[in-house]
Amino acid sequence: MPSGLAALLDDVAVIAKLAAASIDDVGAAAGRAGMKAAGVVIDDTAVTPRYVTGFTPDRELPIIARIAKGSIRNKLLVILPAILFLSWIVPWAITPILMLGALYLCYEGAEKVWEAIVHRDRSVAEEVAELASAEHEETMVAGAVRTDFILSAEIMVIALNEVTAESFLVRAAILVVVAIAITIGVYGVVGLIVKMDDVGLHLAQRSNAAARAVGRGLVHAMPKLLMGLSAIGIAAMIWVGGDIIVHGLAKLHFEAPEHLIHDLAVSAAHSLPAAQGPIEWLVRTVGSGLIGLALGALLVIVHHSVAHKKHRPPVDRSTA
């Protein structure tokens, strides 16, 4: 009996070691997959603060929490099952679906550019009333969750492509880790960014002169930083959308746009050997961004044309 118990304990120890090794493997693979998606994660972090800008300080963190909940729900309950199913049954469908989402990113970014160009002046009272309304908060949260959905899908697909050699259950576990870690990371950073002005105000009230100087600097700098992040977020939506479409077209055997951007990037990089890497990245980004902006602008024109026709008053033909 004791020998049987000892054998059983040995088996349990072996199983525990294998489980621990599997957890380590999942963690390592999740880290590698997350690093591959780092570019889109950074874009996601840049995009989100613009949806919180303008709200009262007491609503900023609750709004971020609502967006984060929507993000993790989409990743775990919609995106993860969908991409695992599609990669198993119809892997070819993932690219066209991502491209449709990318078109929405291009449209959303181009629409914001259009609004900035044709912005009509409103009174301060009108703007305050809009920002304070529950409908505005719901609209901003819904828009943020939609945009995050597309960026999250891209992140998860990139992560999936890095672990295709693993078994189904291991792939699922890795993607769960990636989804949770990235959501915590993105929205933790976003929360820190939008509350930095409160930190600055707190420091400005300290007795220490250095702390007061840092606090005043933060208070004055944060509005400009948030405005800058808003612009970067719009640019990121257009660039990411264009980049997804360019790579998607290449996968669908229409490689001309990708080859053109690549050739231009390589030529520009060779002209400045001291900064080949940054120059090549910049040209690729600008190229994808211009394609994204052109597609987004076309969609905006179509959308506004359709909306204008719907709201056009009917022609009275009785007097004709």
Disulfide bonds with the S-S distance in Angstrom:
none
